[in-house]
């Protein structure tokens, strides 16, 4: 899969921990794939693989990794829907506001669909090392890792209700489909 090669190329060598996280998010997205058509399941898997490309040092231009990743993906001709999913993943619009970059994301539409929720769920229930965690554990770890004064900690507090809602909607769908996700 091209998304796999892209993510391995940009993250695998220089950001091995981020690469483990991304592989975990990919695995998580595969758990949810029965909720979607084959095309959408593949899109979700691809989004899981490329959602954090903007952390690659060579691609980190603005410091808002969702935006940097989406811009790079657009440059290399990735489908627009995939770029938009990356641009808005895991409540990026709130981090953009905190960084004074809210206008930069208007290029992309946040589709607010079950697929978008499932990407957020996969990201928010995968640890930095790629292990499955609860959303509460994930949010607590982010705050601890960045420390109280970092914009990311402020962001995760502000984003908590929105993230928890997306996680909750996806987990309700998984339960309804009889899919074991823990
Ligand atoms: Fe992530």
Backbone and ligand atoms as CSV (ligand in chain L), in Angstrom:
chain,resi,resn,atom,element,x,y,z
A,1,UNK,N,N,0.851,-1.200,0.000
A,1,UNK,CA,C,0.000,0.000,0.000
A,1,UNK,C,C,0.889,1.254,0.000
A,2,UNK,N,N,0.567,2.237,-0.863
A,2,UNK,CA,C,1.444,3.413,-0.969
A,2,UNK,C,C,1.500,4.196,0.346
A,3,UNK,N,N,0.390,4.227,1.087
A,3,UNK,CA,C,0.368,4.981,2.351
A,3,UNK,C,C,1.361,4.381,3.347
A,4,UNK,N,N,1.494,3.069,3.309
A,4,UNK,CA,C,2.415,2.365,4.190
A,4,UNK,C,C,3.860,2.750,3.869
A,5,UNK,N,N,4.181,2.769,2.582
A,5,UNK,CA,C,5.541,3.147,2.168
A,5,UNK,C,C,5.845,4.603,2.497
A,6,UNK,N,N,4.846,5.443,2.305
A,6,UNK,CA,C,5.017,6.870,2.609
A,6,UNK,C,C,5.305,7.069,4.098
A,7,UNK,N,N,4.507,6.429,4.929
A,7,UNK,CA,C,4.658,6.591,6.386
A,7,UNK,C,C,5.973,5.976,6.857
A,8,UNK,N,N,6.308,4.808,6.338
A,8,UNK,CA,C,7.565,4.163,6.733
A,8,UNK,C,C,8.750,5.030,6.315
A,9,UNK,N,N,8.652,5.621,5.130
A,9,UNK,CA,C,9.736,6.448,4.615
A,9,UNK,C,C,9.949,7.708,5.437
A,10,UNK,N,N,8.871,8.370,5.800
A,10,UNK,CA,C,8.997,9.651,6.507
A,10,UNK,C,C,9.200,9.491,8.003
A,11,UNK,N,N,8.616,8.439,8.585
A,11,UNK,CA,C,8.660,8.320,10.042
A,11,UNK,C,C,9.560,7.181,10.519
A,12,UNK,N,N,9.657,6.131,9.713
A,12,UNK,CA,C,10.306,4.899,10.166
A,12,UNK,C,C,11.733,5.084,10.636
A,13,UNK,N,N,12.505,5.897,9.937
A,13,UNK,CA,C,13.929,6.024,10.258
A,13,UNK,C,C,14.162,7.021,11.395
A,14,UNK,N,N,13.576,8.219,11.259
A,14,UNK,CA,C,13.910,9.293,12.206
A,14,UNK,C,C,12.985,9.382,13.414
A,15,UNK,N,N,11.787,8.863,13.287
A,15,UNK,CA,C,10.827,8.957,14.391
A,15,UNK,C,C,10.250,7.564,14.684
A,16,UNK,N,N,11.120,6.653,15.180
A,16,UNK,CA,C,10.665,5.264,15.345
A,16,UNK,C,C,9.486,5.110,16.303
A,17,UNK,N,N,9.446,5.950,17.342
A,17,UNK,CA,C,8.309,5.835,18.273
A,17,UNK,C,C,7.020,6.273,17.586
A,18,UNK,N,N,7.067,7.363,16.864
A,18,UNK,CA,C,5.895,7.846,16.120
A,18,UNK,C,C,5.455,6.796,15.106
A,19,UNK,N,N,6.414,6.132,14.520
A,19,UNK,CA,C,6.110,5.081,13.540
A,19,UNK,C,C,5.394,3.909,14.221
A,20,UNK,N,N,5.801,3.568,15.454
A,20,UNK,CA,C,5.098,2.501,16.193
A,20,UNK,C,C,3.657,2.925,16.483
A,21,UNK,N,N,3.496,4.190,16.868
A,21,UNK,CA,C,2.141,4.707,17.111
A,21,UNK,C,C,1.294,4.583,15.842
A,22,UNK,N,N,1.855,5.006,14.747
A,22,UNK,CA,C,1.124,4.987,13.479
A,22,UNK,C,C,0.740,3.557,13.077
A,23,UNK,N,N,1.650,2.619,13.292
A,23,UNK,CA,C,1.325,1.228,12.984
A,23,UNK,C,C,0.196,0.724,13.888
A,24,UNK,N,N,0.215,1.181,15.148
A,24,UNK,CA,C,-0.868,0.820,16.060
A,24,UNK,C,C,-2.198,1.409,15.615
A,25,UNK,N,N,-2.171,2.654,15.164
A,25,UNK,CA,C,-3.397,3.301,14.681
A,25,UNK,C,C,-3.932,2.552,13.451
A,26,UNK,N,N,-3.007,2.121,12.608
A,26,UNK,CA,C,-3.403,1.323,11.441
A,26,UNK,C,C,-4.109,0.032,11.881
A,27,UNK,N,N,-3.492,-0.676,12.841
A,27,UNK,CA,C,-4.101,-1.920,13.345
A,27,UNK,C,C,-5.496,-1.647,13.902
A,28,UNK,N,N,-5.592,-0.561,14.629
A,28,UNK,CA,C,-6.865,-0.160,15.236
A,28,UNK,C,C,-7.899,0.127,14.141
A,29,UNK,N,N,-7.481,0.797,13.095
A,29,UNK,CA,C,-8.417,1.122,12.021
A,29,UNK,C,C,-8.930,-0.155,11.366
A,30,UNK,N,N,-8.086,-1.173,11.318
A,30,UNK,CA,C,-8.503,-2.437,10.722
A,30,UNK,C,C,-9.562,-3.137,11.582
A,31,UNK,N,N,-9.505,-2.933,12.898
A,31,UNK,CA,C,-10.515,-3.500,13.799
A,31,UNK,C,C,-11.899,-2.954,13.436
A,32,UNK,N,N,-11.922,-1.686,13.000
A,32,UNK,CA,C,-13.200,-1.020,12.715
A,32,UNK,C,C,-13.649,-1.216,11.267
A,33,UNK,N,N,-12.878,-1.928,10.456
A,33,UNK,CA,C,-13.159,-1.845,9.015
A,33,UNK,C,C,-14.475,-2.500,8.599
A,34,UNK,N,N,-15.003,-3.396,9.440
A,34,UNK,CA,C,-16.293,-4.011,9.098
A,34,UNK,C,C,-17.461,-3.023,9.164
A,35,UNK,N,N,-17.215,-1.882,9.789
A,35,UNK,CA,C,-18.275,-0.866,9.861
A,35,UNK,C,C,-18.453,-0.143,8.530
A,36,UNK,N,N,-17.511,-0.343,7.602
A,36,UNK,CA,C,-17.475,0.484,6.396
A,36,UNK,C,C,-17.456,-0.357,5.124
A,37,UNK,N,N,-17.760,0.312,4.007
A,37,UNK,CA,C,-17.581,-0.335,2.707
A,37,UNK,C,C,-16.093,-0.597,2.504
A,38,UNK,N,N,-15.760,-1.441,1.548
A,38,UNK,CA,C,-14.343,-1.755,1.316
A,38,UNK,C,C,-13.550,-0.498,0.990
A,39,UNK,N,N,-14.119,0.355,0.163
A,39,UNK,CA,C,-13.418,1.586,-0.218
A,39,UNK,C,C,-13.177,2.489,0.981
A,40,UNK,N,N,-14.192,2.636,1.818
A,40,UNK,CA,C,-14.038,3.496,2.992
A,40,UNK,C,C,-13.104,2.864,4.027
A,41,UNK,N,N,-13.159,1.553,4.155
A,41,UNK,CA,C,-12.254,0.880,5.094
A,41,UNK,C,C,-10.797,1.087,4.660
A,42,UNK,N,N,-10.560,1.032,3.367
A,42,UNK,CA,C,-9.196,1.263,2.861
A,42,UNK,C,C,-8.780,2.726,3.063
A,43,UNK,N,N,-9.725,3.632,2.896
A,43,UNK,CA,C,-9.431,5.050,3.136
A,43,UNK,C,C,-9.086,5.274,4.612
A,44,UNK,N,N,-9.844,4.658,5.491
A,44,UNK,CA,C,-9.576,4.771,6.927
A,44,UNK,C,C,-8.183,4.228,7.259
A,45,UNK,N,N,-7.847,3.086,6.684
A,45,UNK,CA,C,-6.531,2.490,6.939
A,45,UNK,C,C,-5.414,3.399,6.430
A,46,UNK,N,N,-5.614,3.955,5.237
A,46,UNK,CA,C,-4.603,4.866,4.678
A,46,UNK,C,C,-4.467,6.106,5.554
A,47,UNK,N,N,-5.603,6.631,6.012
A,47,UNK,CA,C,-5.561,7.822,6.867
A,47,UNK,C,C,-4.824,7.509,8.171
A,48,UNK,N,N,-5.058,6.330,8.708
A,48,UNK,CA,C,-4.347,5.928,9.925
A,48,UNK,C,C,-2.841,5.939,9.716
A,49,UNK,N,N,-2.423,5.496,8.546
A,49,UNK,CA,C,-0.979,5.426,8.262
A,49,UNK,C,C,-0.345,6.793,8.043
A,50,UNK,N,N,-1.071,7.705,7.444
A,50,UNK,CA,C,-0.449,8.992,7.079
A,50,UNK,C,C,-0.851,10.157,7.984
A,51,UNK,N,N,-1.683,9.895,9.006
A,51,UNK,CA,C,-2.248,11.027,9.764
A,51,UNK,C,C,-1.181,11.851,10.479
A,52,UNK,N,N,-0.052,11.229,10.819
A,52,UNK,CA,C,0.985,11.954,11.572
A,52,UNK,C,C,2.223,12.279,10.741
A,53,UNK,N,N,2.105,12.234,9.427
A,53,UNK,CA,C,3.267,12.561,8.579
A,53,UNK,C,C,3.824,13.951,8.881
A,54,UNK,N,N,2.955,14.856,9.301
A,54,UNK,CA,C,3.381,16.230,9.571
A,54,UNK,C,C,4.360,16.371,10.723
A,55,UNK,N,N,4.601,15.292,11.451
A,55,UNK,CA,C,5.639,15.322,12.492
A,55,UNK,C,C,7.039,15.104,11.910
A,56,UNK,N,N,7.128,14.593,10.698
A,56,UNK,CA,C,8.446,14.359,10.090
A,56,UNK,C,C,9.185,15.695,10.017
A,57,UNK,N,N,10.414,15.749,10.514
A,57,UNK,CA,C,11.117,17.034,10.580
A,57,UNK,C,C,11.139,17.792,9.259
A,58,UNK,N,N,11.276,17.070,8.154
A,58,UNK,CA,C,11.359,17.731,6.844
A,58,UNK,C,C,10.007,18.305,6.416
A,59,UNK,N,N,8.926,17.820,7.009
A,59,UNK,CA,C,7.585,18.265,6.594
A,59,UNK,C,C,6.965,19.242,7.585
A,60,UNK,N,N,7.567,19.353,8.770
A,60,UNK,CA,C,7.004,20.202,9.826
A,60,UNK,C,C,7.326,21.663,9.553
A,61,UNK,N,N,6.442,22.326,8.823
A,61,UNK,CA,C,6.676,23.711,8.416
A,61,UNK,C,C,6.016,24.690,9.380
A,62,UNK,N,N,4.750,24.470,9.676
A,62,UNK,CA,C,4.003,25.418,10.517
A,62,UNK,C,C,4.005,25.038,11.987
A,63,UNK,N,N,4.295,23.773,12.299
A,63,UNK,CA,C,4.210,23.314,13.686
A,63,UNK,C,C,2.855,22.723,14.024
A,64,UNK,N,N,1.886,22.890,13.136
A,64,UNK,CA,C,0.587,22.228,13.302
A,64,UNK,C,C,0.648,20.969,12.431
A,65,UNK,N,N,0.872,19.824,13.069
A,65,UNK,CA,C,1.239,18.636,12.276
A,65,UNK,C,C,0.113,18.179,11.351
A,66,UNK,N,N,-1.122,18.399,11.760
A,66,UNK,CA,C,-2.242,17.989,10.905
A,66,UNK,C,C,-2.225,18.781,9.587
A,67,UNK,N,N,-1.958,20.059,9.699
A,67,UNK,CA,C,-1.899,20.929,8.522
A,67,UNK,C,C,-0.682,20.592,7.656
A,68,UNK,N,N,0.473,20.431,8.286
A,68,UNK,CA,C,1.686,20.118,7.521
A,68,UNK,C,C,1.539,18.793,6.777
A,69,UNK,N,N,0.937,17.825,7.442
A,69,UNK,CA,C,0.721,16.525,6.802
A,69,UNK,C,C,-0.243,16.638,5.632
A,70,UNK,N,N,-1.336,17.357,5.825
A,70,UNK,CA,C,-2.340,17.497,4.761
A,70,UNK,C,C,-1.761,18.236,3.555
A,71,UNK,N,N,-0.985,19.270,3.808
A,71,UNK,CA,C,-0.396,20.028,2.692
A,71,UNK,C,C,0.574,19.167,1.895
A,72,UNK,N,N,1.370,18.392,2.609
A,72,UNK,CA,C,2.309,17.506,1.917
A,72,UNK,C,C,1.546,16.487,1.071
A,73,UNK,N,N,0.506,15.902,1.673
A,73,UNK,CA,C,-0.269,14.885,0.944
A,73,UNK,C,C,-0.908,15.477,-0.309
A,74,UNK,N,N,-1.388,16.697,-0.200
A,74,UNK,CA,C,-1.973,17.352,-1.377
A,74,UNK,C,C,-0.896,17.544,-2.457
A,75,UNK,N,N,0.279,17.952,-2.022
A,75,UNK,CA,C,1.394,18.154,-2.966
A,75,UNK,C,C,1.731,16.897,-3.750
A,76,UNK,N,N,1.670,15.750,-3.066
A,76,UNK,CA,C,2.049,14.508,-3.751
A,76,UNK,C,C,0.847,13.845,-4.426
A,77,UNK,N,N,-0.290,14.568,-4.458
A,77,UNK,CA,C,-1.421,14.095,-5.245
A,77,UNK,C,C,-2.334,13.111,-4.546
A,78,UNK,N,N,-2.311,13.089,-3.218
A,78,UNK,CA,C,-3.220,12.191,-2.493
A,78,UNK,C,C,-4.667,12.649,-2.695
A,79,UNK,N,N,-5.611,11.714,-2.596
A,79,UNK,CA,C,-7.022,12.097,-2.766
A,79,UNK,C,C,-7.425,13.186,-1.768
A,80,UNK,N,N,-8.264,14.103,-2.253
A,80,UNK,CA,C,-8.659,15.258,-1.440
A,80,UNK,C,C,-9.322,14.847,-0.118
A,81,UNK,N,N,-10.118,13.792,-0.183
A,81,UNK,CA,C,-10.818,13.367,1.049
A,81,UNK,C,C,-9.818,12.894,2.102
A,82,UNK,N,N,-8.776,12.212,1.640
A,82,UNK,CA,C,-7.731,11.760,2.569
A,82,UNK,C,C,-6.997,12.961,3.165
A,83,UNK,N,N,-6.668,13.924,2.345
A,83,UNK,CA,C,-5.995,15.134,2.837
A,83,UNK,C,C,-6.849,15.820,3.902
A,84,UNK,N,N,-8.161,15.900,3.639
A,84,UNK,CA,C,-9.061,16.587,4.570
A,84,UNK,C,C,-9.178,15.829,5.893
A,85,UNK,N,N,-9.220,14.511,5.810
A,85,UNK,CA,C,-9.274,13.707,7.050
A,85,UNK,C,C,-8.034,13.958,7.901
A,86,UNK,N,N,-6.880,14.038,7.242
A,86,UNK,CA,C,-5.628,14.292,7.963
A,86,UNK,C,C,-5.623,15.709,8.527
A,87,UNK,N,N,-6.059,16.682,7.724
A,87,UNK,CA,C,-6.057,18.083,8.168
A,87,UNK,C,C,-6.870,18.271,9.441
A,88,UNK,N,N,-7.965,17.517,9.560
A,88,UNK,CA,C,-8.892,17.731,10.681
A,88,UNK,C,C,-8.810,16.646,11.743
A,89,UNK,N,N,-7.816,15.740,11.646
A,89,UNK,CA,C,-7.881,14.592,12.562
A,89,UNK,C,C,-7.737,15.013,14.020
A,90,UNK,N,N,-8.510,14.321,14.834
A,90,UNK,CA,C,-8.444,14.464,16.294
A,90,UNK,C,C,-8.539,15.924,16.753
A,91,UNK,N,N,-9.557,16.592,16.231
A,91,UNK,CA,C,-9.905,17.961,16.649
A,91,UNK,C,C,-8.791,18.967,16.370
A,92,UNK,N,N,-8.101,18.794,15.244
A,92,UNK,CA,C,-6.998,19.698,14.893
A,92,UNK,C,C,-7.444,21.158,14.828
A,93,UNK,N,N,-8.725,21.388,14.538
A,93,UNK,CA,C,-9.183,22.788,14.424
A,93,UNK,C,C,-8.993,23.542,15.743
A,94,UNK,N,N,-9.090,22.826,16.867
A,94,UNK,CA,C,-8.893,23.498,18.159
A,94,UNK,C,C,-7.421,23.834,18.394
A,95,UNK,N,N,-6.537,22.925,17.975
A,95,UNK,CA,C,-5.109,23.229,18.093
A,95,UNK,C,C,-4.746,24.382,17.153
A,96,UNK,N,N,-5.367,24.394,15.970
A,96,UNK,CA,C,-5.119,25.486,15.020
A,96,UNK,C,C,-5.518,26.827,15.632
A,97,UNK,N,N,-6.661,26.847,16.299
A,97,UNK,CA,C,-7.115,28.095,16.957
A,97,UNK,C,C,-6.099,28.544,17.994
A,98,UNK,N,N,-5.646,27.603,18.817
A,98,UNK,CA,C,-4.698,27.944,19.885
A,98,UNK,C,C,-3.374,28.453,19.326
A,99,UNK,N,N,-3.022,27.976,18.140
A,99,UNK,CA,C,-1.764,28.402,17.515
A,99,UNK,C,C,-1.964,29.603,16.589
A,100,UNK,N,N,-3.185,30.148,16.561
A,100,UNK,CA,C,-3.466,31.294,15.705
A,100,UNK,C,C,-3.493,30.943,14.233
A,101,UNK,N,N,-3.845,29.694,13.927
A,101,UNK,CA,C,-3.830,29.242,12.529
A,101,UNK,C,C,-5.179,28.717,12.066
A,102,UNK,N,N,-6.247,29.158,12.704
A,102,UNK,CA,C,-7.575,28.609,12.392
A,102,UNK,C,C,-7.912,28.759,10.909
A,103,UNK,N,N,-7.494,29.873,10.306
A,103,UNK,CA,C,-7.835,30.127,8.900
A,103,UNK,C,C,-7.185,29.131,7.947
A,104,UNK,N,N,-6.073,28.551,8.389
A,104,UNK,CA,C,-5.314,27.669,7.489
A,104,UNK,C,C,-6.062,26.376,7.164
A,105,UNK,N,N,-6.976,25.980,8.045
A,105,UNK,CA,C,-7.664,24.703,7.821
A,105,UNK,C,C,-8.922,24.837,6.964
A,106,UNK,N,N,-9.300,26.089,6.628
A,106,UNK,CA,C,-10.548,26.257,5.877
A,106,UNK,C,C,-10.466,25.684,4.459
A,107,UNK,N,N,-9.267,25.412,3.999
A,107,UNK,CA,C,-9.081,24.759,2.699
A,107,UNK,C,C,-9.707,23.368,2.661
A,108,UNK,N,N,-9.884,22.760,3.830
A,108,UNK,CA,C,-10.351,21.372,3.880
A,108,UNK,C,C,-11.637,21.266,4.679
A,109,UNK,N,N,-12.473,20.343,4.233
A,109,UNK,CA,C,-13.751,20.116,4.882
A,109,UNK,C,C,-13.621,18.997,5.936
A,110,UNK,N,N,-14.093,19.282,7.138
A,110,UNK,CA,C,-14.176,18.225,8.146
A,110,UNK,C,C,-15.474,17.468,7.900
A,111,UNK,N,N,-15.373,16.229,7.412
A,111,UNK,CA,C,-16.578,15.541,6.925
A,111,UNK,C,C,-17.519,15.082,8.036
A,112,UNK,N,N,-17.077,15.035,9.254
A,112,UNK,CA,C,-17.952,14.704,10.406
A,112,UNK,C,C,-18.805,13.464,10.166
A,113,UNK,N,N,-18.159,12.419,9.720
A,113,UNK,CA,C,-18.849,11.156,9.426
A,113,UNK,C,C,-18.369,10.068,10.388
A,114,UNK,N,N,-19.024,8.904,10.387
A,114,UNK,CA,C,-18.515,7.786,11.182
A,114,UNK,C,C,-17.068,7.405,10.824
A,115,UNK,N,N,-16.697,7.587,9.549
A,115,UNK,CA,C,-15.321,7.269,9.159
A,115,UNK,C,C,-14.341,8.247,9.837
A,116,UNK,N,N,-14.688,9.496,9.805
A,116,UNK,CA,C,-13.853,10.511,10.478
A,116,UNK,C,C,-13.773,10.216,11.972
A,117,UNK,N,N,-14.913,9.874,12.580
A,117,UNK,CA,C,-14.912,9.519,14.003
A,117,UNK,C,C,-13.994,8.320,14.265
A,118,UNK,N,N,-14.043,7.343,13.364
A,118,UNK,CA,C,-13.246,6.126,13.569
A,118,UNK,C,C,-11.745,6.426,13.506
A,119,UNK,N,N,-11.353,7.373,12.653
A,119,UNK,CA,C,-9.940,7.779,12.614
A,119,UNK,C,C,-9.551,8.423,13.940
A,120,UNK,N,N,-10.393,9.305,14.444
A,120,UNK,CA,C,-10.110,9.962,15.725
A,120,UNK,C,C,-10.041,8.913,16.836
A,121,UNK,N,N,-11.002,7.986,16.814
A,121,UNK,CA,C,-11.028,6.898,17.813
A,121,UNK,C,C,-9.726,6.090,17.759
A,122,UNK,N,N,-9.303,5.708,16.544
A,122,UNK,CA,C,-8.082,4.901,16.404
A,122,UNK,C,C,-6.878,5.660,16.968
A,123,UNK,N,N,-6.782,6.944,16.659
A,123,UNK,CA,C,-5.664,7.767,17.142
A,123,UNK,C,C,-5.734,7.928,18.665
A,124,UNK,N,N,-6.939,8.134,19.178
A,124,UNK,CA,C,-7.110,8.458,20.597
A,124,UNK,C,C,-7.169,7.231,21.500
A,125,UNK,N,N,-7.084,6.038,20.910
A,125,UNK,CA,C,-7.026,4.826,21.735
A,125,UNK,C,C,-5.774,4.012,21.407
A,126,UNK,N,N,-4.750,4.698,20.907
A,126,UNK,CA,C,-3.458,4.067,20.612
A,126,UNK,C,C,-2.360,4.889,21.287
A,127,UNK,N,N,-1.545,4.217,22.076
A,127,UNK,CA,C,-0.481,4.912,22.823
A,127,UNK,C,C,0.643,5.346,21.883
A,128,UNK,N,N,1.568,6.176,22.374
A,128,UNK,CA,C,2.715,6.561,21.549
A,128,UNK,C,C,3.542,5.361,21.079
A,129,UNK,N,N,3.465,4.254,21.818
A,129,UNK,CA,C,4.203,3.053,21.419
A,129,UNK,C,C,3.371,2.083,20.593
A,130,UNK,N,N,2.154,2.484,20.283
A,130,UNK,CA,C,1.335,1.645,19.414
A,130,UNK,C,C,0.453,0.656,20.137
A,131,UNK,N,N,0.371,0.785,21.469
A,131,UNK,CA,C,-0.484,-0.147,22.203
A,131,UNK,C,C,-1.905,0.398,22.348
A,132,UNK,N,N,-2.834,-0.530,22.554
A,132,UNK,CA,C,-4.226,-0.129,22.750
A,132,UNK,C,C,-4.399,0.427,24.163
A,133,UNK,N,N,-4.975,1.613,24.264
A,133,UNK,CA,C,-5.249,2.241,25.560
A,133,UNK,C,C,-6.668,2.821,25.520
A,134,UNK,N,N,-7.175,3.189,26.697
A,134,UNK,CA,C,-8.463,3.882,26.716
A,134,UNK,C,C,-8.232,5.348,26.350
A,135,UNK,N,N,-9.309,6.012,25.981
A,135,UNK,CA,C,-9.194,7.441,25.685
A,135,UNK,C,C,-8.684,8.214,26.904
A,136,UNK,N,N,-9.176,7.865,28.091
A,136,UNK,CA,C,-8.741,8.564,29.308
A,136,UNK,C,C,-7.236,8.410,29.522
A,137,UNK,N,N,-6.729,7.207,29.325
A,137,UNK,CA,C,-5.277,6.969,29.461
A,137,UNK,C,C,-4.494,7.774,28.428
A,138,UNK,N,N,-5.011,7.807,27.232
A,138,UNK,CA,C,-4.344,8.523,26.133
A,138,UNK,C,C,-4.268,10.031,26.440
A,139,UNK,N,N,-5.400,10.600,26.870
A,139,UNK,CA,C,-5.430,12.038,27.156
A,139,UNK,C,C,-4.489,12.367,28.326
A,140,UNK,N,N,-4.501,11.529,29.349
A,140,UNK,CA,C,-3.634,11.766,30.513
A,140,UNK,C,C,-2.159,11.678,30.117
A,141,UNK,N,N,-1.829,10.725,29.260
A,141,UNK,CA,C,-0.431,10.550,28.828
A,141,UNK,C,C,0.053,11.756,28.023
A,142,UNK,N,N,-0.811,12.287,27.185
A,142,UNK,CA,C,-0.423,13.450,26.366
A,142,UNK,C,C,-0.119,14.641,27.275
A,143,UNK,N,N,-0.984,14.861,28.252
A,143,UNK,CA,C,-0.768,15.992,29.170
A,143,UNK,C,C,0.517,15.825,29.960
A,144,UNK,N,N,0.766,14.590,30.372
A,144,UNK,CA,C,1.973,14.315,31.150
A,144,UNK,C,C,3.226,14.494,30.285
A,145,UNK,N,N,3.158,14.027,29.057
A,145,UNK,CA,C,4.334,14.067,28.165
A,145,UNK,C,C,4.698,15.508,27.805
A,146,UNK,N,N,3.711,16.344,27.527
A,146,UNK,CA,C,4.001,17.711,27.087
A,146,UNK,C,C,4.181,18.693,28.244
A,147,UNK,N,N,3.610,18.351,29.408
A,147,UNK,CA,C,3.728,19.252,30.561
A,147,UNK,C,C,2.657,20.320,30.540
A,148,UNK,N,N,2.395,20.926,31.720
A,148,UNK,CA,C,1.233,21.811,31.869
A,148,UNK,C,C,1.290,23.082,31.016
A,149,UNK,N,N,2.485,23.533,30.650
A,149,UNK,CA,C,2.588,24.825,29.963
A,149,UNK,C,C,2.550,24.731,28.438
A,150,UNK,N,N,2.566,23.524,27.921
A,150,UNK,CA,C,2.634,23.381,26.462
A,150,UNK,C,C,1.249,23.564,25.837
A,151,UNK,N,N,1.252,24.131,24.639
A,151,UNK,CA,C,-0.006,24.377,23.925
A,151,UNK,C,C,-0.758,23.064,23.667
A,152,UNK,N,N,-0.018,21.964,23.521
A,152,UNK,CA,C,-0.677,20.670,23.273
A,152,UNK,C,C,-1.507,20.233,24.487
A,153,UNK,N,N,-1.008,20.545,25.692
A,153,UNK,CA,C,-1.773,20.207,26.899
A,153,UNK,C,C,-3.042,21.056,26.991
A,154,UNK,N,N,-2.907,22.328,26.683
A,154,UNK,CA,C,-4.090,23.203,26.656
A,154,UNK,C,C,-5.084,22.689,25.626
A,155,UNK,N,N,-4.541,22.302,24.484
A,155,UNK,CA,C,-5.381,21.769,23.411
A,155,UNK,C,C,-6.141,20.525,23.858
A,156,UNK,N,N,-5.440,19.583,24.476
A,156,UNK,CA,C,-6.096,18.307,24.801
A,156,UNK,C,C,-7.210,18.528,25.827
A,157,UNK,N,N,-7.025,19.500,26.698
A,157,UNK,CA,C,-8.092,19.821,27.653
A,157,UNK,C,C,-9.303,20.403,26.933
A,158,UNK,N,N,-9.030,21.334,26.026
A,158,UNK,CA,C,-10.123,21.977,25.288
A,158,UNK,C,C,-10.833,20.974,24.380
A,159,UNK,N,N,-10.063,20.035,23.838
A,159,UNK,CA,C,-10.605,19.108,22.845
A,159,UNK,C,C,-11.280,17.893,23.462
A,160,UNK,N,N,-11.082,17.713,24.759
A,160,UNK,CA,C,-11.538,16.480,25.403
A,160,UNK,C,C,-13.010,16.128,25.106
A,161,UNK,N,N,-13.958,17.073,25.248
A,161,UNK,CA,C,-15.348,16.694,24.985
A,161,UNK,C,C,-15.581,16.237,23.534
A,162,UNK,N,N,-14.954,16.952,22.597
A,162,UNK,CA,C,-15.146,16.614,21.187
A,162,UNK,C,C,-14.514,15.262,20.841
A,163,UNK,N,N,-13.322,15.041,21.376
A,163,UNK,CA,C,-12.635,13.767,21.143
A,163,UNK,C,C,-13.410,12.621,21.786
A,164,UNK,N,N,-13.839,12.828,23.030
A,164,UNK,CA,C,-14.576,11.777,23.745
A,164,UNK,C,C,-15.877,11.435,23.017
A,165,UNK,N,N,-16.514,12.435,22.425
A,165,UNK,CA,C,-17.761,12.189,21.695
A,165,UNK,C,C,-17.503,11.310,20.469
A,166,UNK,N,N,-16.444,11.614,19.732
A,166,UNK,CA,C,-16.117,10.807,18.545
A,166,UNK,C,C,-15.760,9.376,18.947
A,167,UNK,N,N,-14.981,9.250,20.015
A,167,UNK,CA,C,-14.612,7.918,20.521
A,167,UNK,C,C,-15.881,7.161,20.943
A,168,UNK,N,N,-16.757,7.849,21.647
A,168,UNK,CA,C,-17.990,7.216,22.122
A,168,UNK,C,C,-18.887,6.749,20.982
A,169,UNK,N,N,-19.003,7.584,19.955
A,169,UNK,CA,C,-19.846,7.199,18.811
A,169,UNK,C,C,-19.280,5.964,18.110
A,170,UNK,N,N,-17.963,5.945,17.936
A,170,UNK,CA,C,-17.346,4.790,17.253
A,170,UNK,C,C,-17.483,3.533,18.108
A,171,UNK,N,N,-17.258,3.644,19.406
A,171,UNK,CA,C,-17.323,2.444,20.254
A,171,UNK,C,C,-18.763,1.919,20.330
A,172,UNK,N,N,-19.734,2.808,20.266
A,172,UNK,CA,C,-21.139,2.360,20.241
A,172,UNK,C,C,-21.404,1.560,18.961
A,173,UNK,N,N,-20.856,2.038,17.853
A,173,UNK,CA,C,-21.026,1.310,16.585
A,173,UNK,C,C,-20.325,-0.045,16.615
A,174,UNK,N,N,-19.137,-0.070,17.209
A,174,UNK,CA,C,-18.385,-1.325,17.288
A,174,UNK,C,C,-19.149,-2.331,18.153
A,175,UNK,N,N,-19.663,-1.861,19.274
A,175,UNK,CA,C,-20.437,-2.769,20.155
A,175,UNK,C,C,-21.671,-3.294,19.422
A,176,UNK,N,N,-22.361,-2.383,18.735
A,176,UNK,CA,C,-23.575,-2.784,18.026
A,176,UNK,C,C,-23.274,-3.835,16.949
A,177,UNK,N,N,-22.062,-3.759,16.387
A,177,UNK,CA,C,-21.675,-4.713,15.341
A,177,UNK,C,C,-21.043,-5.987,15.928
A,178,UNK,N,N,-20.952,-6.029,17.263
A,178,UNK,CA,C,-20.371,-7.202,17.912
A,178,UNK,C,C,-18.867,-7.323,17.728
A,179,UNK,N,N,-18.211,-6.192,17.523
A,179,UNK,CA,C,-16.758,-6.201,17.311
A,179,UNK,C,C,-16.044,-5.940,18.639
A,180,UNK,N,N,-15.118,-6.821,18.987
A,180,UNK,CA,C,-14.351,-6.688,20.214
A,180,UNK,C,C,-13.178,-5.739,19.950
A,181,UNK,N,N,-13.158,-4.604,20.621
A,181,UNK,CA,C,-12.137,-3.592,20.303
A,181,UNK,C,C,-11.195,-3.297,21.459
A,182,UNK,N,N,-11.320,-4.024,22.586
A,182,UNK,CA,C,-10.423,-3.725,23.716
A,182,UNK,C,C,-9.288,-4.730,23.817
L,1,LIG,FE,FE,-1.659,10.112,16.023
